[in-house]
Amino acid sequence: MFRGSIVAIVTPFKNGAVDEEKLRELVEFQIAGGTDAIVPCGTTGESSTLDYEEHDRVIEIVVQQVGKRVPVIAGTGSNSTREAIEMTAHAKKLGADGALLVTPYYNKPTQEGLYRHYMAVADAVELPLVLYNVPGRTGVNLLPETVARLAPHRNIVAVKEATGSLQQASEILALCGDQIDVLSGDDFITFPLMACGGKGIISVTANIMPAEVAALVDAFEVGNMDEARRLHLKLLKINNAMFLESNPIPVKTALGLMGKCSDEMRLPLCPMGEANKAKLAAIMKEYNLI
């Protein structure tokens, strides 16, 4: 259901508040670049420091601005199952086409707990759901066997696999077949994961290079492996630069250097260190981004 180049869009701020005008401009930049779907309020969107009103407003703005041109997959994950259900139900009311649910963080649930969490949300809200596994941030790994238990549910349509492990992604593909779509959660393995059967990427890099990330996925989907491979290697350096510091510090700094929005973040995220900012700027110049 959700495939291709999907951007995990940043949330621009201005003087401490959500910059609604810039958010709308960023949506248009993505659609003009060929992005296939947009994820507001994900990790890259600083969802963890948005209050409930802001969270809803960001989703509402993106849904309005997109105007059904591409799917909107709202980030609605929580470490409280009840809260995840409420947020997912509200995203549906706002017009989201799907929801992205990160594994519950900090609690460190067992695999059975993860299974029950996702089943509870899927049973409660009639909306296509994307599981989101990023153990480097959450402290828990959604194992392939658990994904396979969840995959038959009619509302669970995909998994964003952000372990960086092709082995784990391949095990999900082997266990689930066509019951669930696997999306890369790491830009640097989009091409190899698609070669294993993945359907695309929920991308950080697409925030600054939407056309190029979309071109890689599109080339693969039409069978132009040489072009997909070329773009994979071309993007490697900028993909790595997006993680010079914790995401979304580098990508927001990059957007600031491009004049797309302010590089303002919320504590505990702070401005990029000067040495890393200089490295990022040098790499961006190589790509003619600034």
C-alpha positions in Angstrom: 0.0 0.0 0.0 2.8 2.5 0.9 5.9 2.2 -1.3 8.5 4.3 -3.1 10.3 7.3 -1.7 8.6 8.4 1.5 10.0 11.4 3.4 10.1 11.6 7.1 9.5 15.4 7.0 11.1 17.8 9.5 9.0 20.1 11.7 10.2 23.6 11.1 10.2 26.0 14.1 10.3 29.8 14.4 10.8 31.4 17.7 9.8 28.3 19.5 6.6 27.6 17.6 5.8 25.4 14.6 6.4 27.4 11.5 3.3 26.6 9.6 4.2 28.5 6.4 7.5 26.8 6.1 6.0 23.4 6.7 3.6 24.0 3.8 6.5 25.1 1.6 8.4 21.9 2.5 5.4 19.8 1.6 5.3 21.5 -1.9 9.1 20.9 -2.2 8.6 17.2 -1.6 5.7 16.8 -4.0 7.6 18.7 -6.7 10.6 16.4 -6.2 8.5 13.3 -6.8 8.1 12.0 -3.2 5.6 9.3 -3.0 4.3 9.8 0.5 4.9 12.1 3.5 5.4 11.2 7.2 4.8 14.0 9.6 5.6 13.6 13.3 8.2 10.9 12.9 11.6 10.9 14.6 12.9 13.4 12.0 9.9 15.6 12.8 10.9 15.9 16.4 7.6 14.3 17.5 9.0 13.6 21.0 9.1 17.4 21.8 5.8 18.3 20.2 2.9 18.8 22.6 -0.4 17.1 21.8 -1.9 20.2 20.2 1.2 20.8 18.0 1.3 17.1 17.0 -2.3 17.3 15.8 -1.7 20.6 14.1 1.3 19.4 12.2 -0.6 16.4 10.9 -3.6 18.6 10.0 -1.4 21.0 8.1 0.4 18.3 6.1 -3.0 16.6 5.3 -4.4 19.9 4.1 -1.4 21.0 2.1 -1.0 17.6 0.4 -4.7 17.6 -0.6 -4.7 13.8 -1.4 -1.9 14.2 -4.0 0.2 11.6 -2.1 -0.5 9.5 1.0 0.1 11.0 4.5 1.3 8.5 7.1 1.1 10.2 10.5 3.5 9.3 13.3 1.3 8.2 16.2 3.5 5.9 18.2 3.8 5.9 22.0 5.2 3.9 24.8 1.6 3.8 26.1 -0.7 1.6 24.1 -3.8 3.6 25.2 -2.1 6.8 24.1 -1.1 5.2 20.7 -4.7 4.2 20.1 -6.0 7.7 20.9 -3.3 9.4 18.7 -3.9 7.0 15.8 -7.7 7.5 16.0 -7.2 11.2 16.0 -4.9 11.1 13.0 -7.6 9.2 11.1 -10.1 11.9 12.0 -7.7 14.5 10.6 -7.6 12.7 7.3 -4.3 10.8 7.5 -4.0 7.8 5.1 -2.0 5.7 7.5 -0.1 5.7 10.7 3.5 5.0 11.6 3.9 3.4 15.1 7.3 3.3 16.7 7.9 0.4 19.1 7.2 1.4 22.7 10.3 3.0 24.0 11.8 3.0 27.6 9.3 0.3 28.9 11.4 -2.4 27.1 8.4 -4.7 26.5 8.9 -8.4 25.7 8.1 -9.7 22.2 4.7 -10.8 23.5 4.1 -7.2 24.8 5.0 -5.8 21.5 2.7 -8.2 19.7 -0.2 -7.3 22.1 0.6 -3.5 21.7 0.4 -3.5 18.0 -2.6 -5.9 17.9 -4.5 -3.6 20.3 -3.9 -0.5 18.0 -4.8 -2.5 14.9 -8.0 -3.8 16.4 -9.0 -0.4 17.7 -8.4 1.8 14.6 -9.4 1.0 11.1 -6.4 2.6 9.4 -3.4 1.1 7.5 -0.6 0.8 10.0 3.2 0.8 9.5 5.3 -0.8 12.3 8.4 1.1 13.0 11.4 -0.8 14.4 14.4 1.4 15.5 16.1 -0.3 18.4 19.0 2.2 18.5 16.5 4.7 19.8 13.9 2.6 21.6 15.9 0.0 23.4 13.8 -2.9 22.0 14.1 -4.9 18.8 10.9 -6.0 17.0 12.0 -9.5 15.9 11.1 -11.0 12.5 9.1 -13.7 14.2 6.9 -11.1 15.9 6.4 -9.2 12.7 5.3 -12.5 11.1 2.7 -12.9 13.9 1.4 -9.4 13.2 1.5 -9.5 9.4 -1.8 -11.3 8.8 -3.8 -8.5 10.5 -5.7 -6.6 7.8 -4.7 -3.2 9.2 -1.0 -3.9 9.5 0.4 -3.2 6.0 4.1 -2.5 6.3 7.2 -2.3 8.6 9.8 0.4 8.6 12.9 -1.6 9.4 15.6 0.7 10.8 18.0 -1.7 12.4 20.4 -1.2 9.5 20.5 -5.0 9.3 19.9 -6.5 5.9 19.9 -9.9 7.6 16.9 -8.9 9.8 15.0 -7.3 6.9 15.7 -10.4 4.8 14.3 -12.6 7.6 11.1 -10.6 7.7 10.8 -10.9 4.0 11.4 -14.7 4.1 8.9 -15.2 7.0 6.1 -12.9 5.7 6.2 -13.2 2.0 3.7 -10.7 0.5 1.7 -10.3 3.7 3.5 -7.1 4.7 5.7 -4.6 2.8 9.2 -3.9 4.2 10.4 -0.3 3.9 14.0 0.7 4.7 14.4 3.0 7.6 18.0 3.8 6.7 18.9 5.7 3.5 22.2 3.9 3.0 20.6 0.5 2.5 17.6 1.4 0.3 19.1 -0.1 -2.8 20.3 -3.4 -1.3 17.1 -3.8 0.7 15.0 -3.3 -2.4 17.1 -6.0 -4.1 16.0 -8.3 -1.3 12.3 -7.4 -1.8 11.8 -4.1 0.0 9.3 -1.6 -1.4 11.1 1.6 -0.7 12.4 4.0 1.9 11.1 6.3 4.7 13.9 8.7 4.1 15.8 11.4 6.0 17.9 12.5 3.0 14.7 13.1 0.9 14.2 16.2 3.0 17.0 17.9 1.1 17.3 15.8 -2.1 13.7 14.5 -2.8 14.2 14.2 -6.6 17.4 12.1 -6.2 16.0 9.7 -3.6 12.8 9.3 -5.7 14.9 8.7 -8.8 16.8 5.9 -7.1 13.6 4.1 -6.1 11.9 4.7 -9.5 14.9 3.4 -11.4 14.8 0.2 -9.3 11.1 -0.3 -9.8 11.4 -0.1 -13.6 14.3 -2.5 -13.6 17.1 0.0 -14.3 19.6 -1.6 -11.9 22.6 0.3 -13.3 21.0 3.7 -12.7 19.7 2.6 -9.2 23.2 1.4 -8.3 24.7 4.7 -9.6 22.4 6.8 -7.5 22.9 4.5 -4.5 26.7 5.2 -4.6 26.2 8.8 -5.5 24.0 9.4 -2.4 26.2 7.5 0.0 28.3 10.4 1.2 25.3 12.7 1.8 23.4 9.9 3.5 26.3 9.4 5.9 26.4 13.2 6.5 22.8 13.1 7.8 24.1 11.2 10.8 27.2 13.2 11.7 25.2 14.0 14.8 21.8 12.7 16.1 19.0 12.9 13.6 17.4 15.4 12.9 20.2 17.8 13.8 22.2 17.4 10.5 19.2 17.4 8.2 17.6 20.5 9.9 21.0 22.2 9.7 21.2 21.3 6.0 17.7 22.8 5.3 18.8 25.9 7.1 21.9 26.2 4.9 19.6 25.7 1.9 17.3 28.5 3.1 14.3 26.1 3.2 13.5 26.7 6.9 15.2 27.7 10.1 17.6 25.2 11.7 15.9 25.8 15.0 15.5 22.7 17.2 14.1 22.0 20.6 16.1 21.0 23.6 17.5 18.5 24.4 18.5 18.7 20.7 20.9 21.6 20.2 22.6 23.3 17.2 25.2 21.3 15.3 28.8 21.6 16.5 30.8 24.0 14.4 33.3 21.3 13.2 30.5 19.0 12.0 28.6 21.9 10.5 31.7 22.7 8.4 32.0 19.1 7.3 28.3 19.0 6.4 28.5 22.3 4.4 31.5 21.0 2.5 29.7 17.8 1.5 26.6 19.8 0.6 28.7 21.9 -1.8 29.9 18.8 -3.5 26.2 18.0 -4.2 25.5 21.6 -5.3 23.0 22.0 -2.6 24.5 25.3 -1.4 
